[in-house]
């Protein structure tokens, strides 16, 4: 696959979107910067290996770029299992439950919590500042996933990818792959300053709910293992 994918039509990023990203990041700086340093320390102490993980993703117009994440997997973990699992989700169009929910042995300590809370994505603030992403938009997919898209599904890359989006606050892992694509396209066609603000405010409540669900699942699994 080449570094650039031909798309039928391209969308410019509205000027207000970049301005909103910068303002929100600066206003929230006293919150996210200390949290980032704390998570760097936790990741370093919890599992040997690098703190950050880089991965190639497909961005606006099909251009590829490298995203930053906190490492949530063990250093020796392979990624083919996740890639095959996601291809199967696309094929069957069933609810997009993460492998984490089944107890993924590849996860590093605290990895499941970071993924459930979305805090593993926090370093992508720097992708936003670099203009590769926005705070709100479709999640950037990996090239192998994009290669399995149907033509209508590829339209989602006509919006700049985001840290959060309409899909994340509208059911996320309880929805199917086609549901996610339709929500991404709905966002693309209805993008506005008000919609971005609504999604940003809803994201905090969504993260809190997912952390609680993650905790409840972990407690349930521990009880079953002790029986």
C-alpha positions in Angstrom: 0.0 0.0 0.0 1.4 3.4 -0.9 1.7 6.3 1.5 -1.2 8.1 0.0 -4.6 6.6 -1.0 -6.6 8.2 -3.8 -10.0 9.4 -2.5 -12.9 10.5 -4.6 -13.2 13.9 -2.9 -11.2 15.7 -0.2 -12.4 18.0 2.6 -10.5 20.9 4.0 -10.3 21.3 7.7 -12.4 24.3 8.8 -10.4 27.1 10.4 -12.5 27.1 13.5 -11.6 23.5 14.1 -7.9 24.1 14.4 -8.6 27.1 16.6 -10.9 25.1 18.9 -8.3 22.3 19.2 -5.6 24.8 20.3 -7.8 26.7 22.8 -9.1 23.4 24.4 -5.6 22.0 24.7 -4.2 25.2 26.3 -7.1 25.6 28.7 -6.8 22.0 29.8 -3.0 22.1 30.0 -2.9 22.1 33.8 -5.0 18.9 33.7 -3.5 16.8 30.9 0.2 17.6 31.3 0.6 16.4 35.0 -1.6 13.4 34.1 0.7 12.6 31.2 3.8 12.7 33.4 2.0 10.5 35.9 1.0 7.9 33.3 4.6 8.0 31.9 5.8 7.0 35.4 3.2 4.3 35.9 3.9 2.8 32.5 7.6 2.8 33.1 7.3 1.1 36.5 4.5 -1.3 35.6 6.2 -3.0 32.6 9.7 -3.0 31.3 10.2 -1.4 27.9 9.4 1.9 26.2 6.7 4.2 27.6 5.3 5.2 24.2 4.1 3.1 21.3 4.1 4.4 17.7 1.8 3.0 15.0 1.1 3.9 11.4 -2.5 5.1 10.8 -4.5 6.4 7.8 -5.4 10.1 8.1 -7.1 12.9 6.2 -7.3 12.1 2.5 -5.8 8.6 3.0 -2.4 10.1 4.0 -0.5 7.9 6.5 1.1 9.2 9.6 2.4 7.9 12.9 0.3 8.2 16.1 1.6 8.2 19.6 0.1 6.1 22.4 1.1 4.9 25.9 2.2 1.3 25.5 -0.4 -1.0 26.9 0.9 -4.3 25.6 3.9 -6.3 26.8 7.0 -5.7 24.7 7.0 -9.2 23.3 3.3 -9.0 22.3 2.4 -9.7 18.7 -0.2 -7.6 16.9 -1.4 -10.0 14.2 -4.1 -11.4 16.6 -5.7 -8.0 16.9 -5.5 -7.3 13.2 -7.2 -10.7 12.4 -9.8 -10.0 15.0 -10.7 -6.6 13.6 -10.9 -8.0 10.0 -13.4 -10.6 11.4 -15.4 -7.8 13.0 -15.6 -6.0 9.7 -16.7 -9.3 7.9 -19.3 -10.3 10.4 -20.5 -6.8 11.3 -21.1 -7.8 14.9 -20.7 -5.7 18.0 -17.2 -4.3 18.2 -16.2 -5.8 21.6 -12.5 -5.4 22.3 -10.3 -8.4 22.9 -9.6 -6.8 26.3 -13.1 -7.9 27.4 -12.1 -11.5 27.0 -8.9 -11.1 29.1 -6.1 -10.5 26.7 -2.9 -12.0 28.1 -0.8 -9.6 25.9 -1.8 -6.6 28.1 0.8 -5.1 30.4 -0.2 -4.2 34.0 -2.5 -1.2 34.0 -2.9 -1.7 30.2 -6.5 -2.7 30.4 -7.4 0.4 32.5 -5.5 2.7 30.1 -7.4 1.3 27.1 -10.8 1.2 28.8 -10.4 4.8 29.9 -8.9 6.0 26.6 -6.0 7.5 28.5 -3.6 5.4 26.3 -4.5 7.9 23.5 -3.5 11.0 25.5 -0.1 11.4 23.7 -2.1 12.0 20.5 -2.5 15.6 21.7 0.8 16.1 20.0 -0.6 14.7 16.8 -3.3 17.3 17.2 -0.8 20.1 17.7 1.1 18.8 14.6 -2.1 19.2 12.5 -2.3 15.4 11.8 -5.4 15.0 14.0 -8.1 17.0 15.7 -9.7 16.6 19.1 -13.0 15.4 17.4 -13.2 13.2 14.3 -13.2 9.6 13.2 -10.6 7.4 14.8 -7.7 6.9 12.4 -7.6 3.2 11.3 -4.5 1.1 10.5 -3.6 0.5 6.8 -4.6 -3.2 6.9 -8.0 -2.3 8.1 -8.4 0.4 5.5 -7.5 -2.1 2.8 -10.6 -4.1 3.7 -13.0 -1.1 3.5 -15.6 -0.9 0.8 -15.6 2.2 -1.4 -18.4 3.9 0.6 -16.6 3.2 3.9 -13.4 4.9 2.6 -15.3 8.3 2.7 -14.6 8.5 6.4 -11.1 9.6 5.7 -12.5 12.8 4.1 -12.6 14.1 7.7 -9.5 14.7 9.7 -9.2 11.9 12.3 -9.8 12.7 16.0 -9.1 11.7 19.6 -12.8 11.3 20.1 -15.9 11.4 17.9 -19.6 10.8 17.4 -19.0 7.0 17.5 -17.2 7.1 20.9 -20.1 8.9 22.6 -22.9 6.9 20.8 -22.4 3.3 22.0 -18.8 2.6 20.8 -18.1 -1.1 21.5 -21.8 -1.9 21.6 -22.2 -0.9 17.9 -21.2 -2.7 14.7 -18.5 -1.7 12.3 -21.1 -0.4 9.8 -22.7 1.6 12.6 -19.3 3.2 13.3 -18.8 4.1 9.7 -22.3 5.6 9.4 -21.7 7.7 12.5 -18.3 8.9 11.1 -20.0 9.9 7.8 -22.9 11.6 9.7 -20.2 13.7 11.6 -18.5 14.5 8.3 -21.7 15.8 6.7 -22.8 17.7 9.8 -19.5 19.0 11.2 -19.9 22.2 13.2 -18.4 24.0 16.1 -21.5 23.2 18.3 -21.3 19.5 17.4 -17.6 19.4 18.3 -18.3 21.0 21.7 -21.1 18.6 22.4 -18.9 15.6 21.6 -16.1 16.9 23.8 -18.4 17.4 26.8 -20.0 14.0 26.3 -16.6 12.3 26.0 -15.8 12.9 29.7 -19.1 11.1 30.8 -18.4 8.3 28.4 -14.9 7.7 29.7 -16.2 7.6 33.3 -18.9 5.0 32.4 -16.3 2.8 30.6 -13.9 2.9 33.5 -16.7 1.8 35.8 -17.7 -1.0 33.5 -14.1 -2.1 33.2 -13.8 -2.2 37.0 -17.0 -4.2 37.3 -15.8 -6.7 34.7 -12.5 -7.1 36.4 -14.2 -7.8 39.8 -16.5 -10.3 38.1 -13.6 -12.1 36.5 -11.7 -12.2 39.8 -14.6 -13.7 41.6 -15.1 -16.4 39.0 -11.4 -17.3 39.1 -11.5 -17.7 42.9 -14.4 -20.0 42.8 
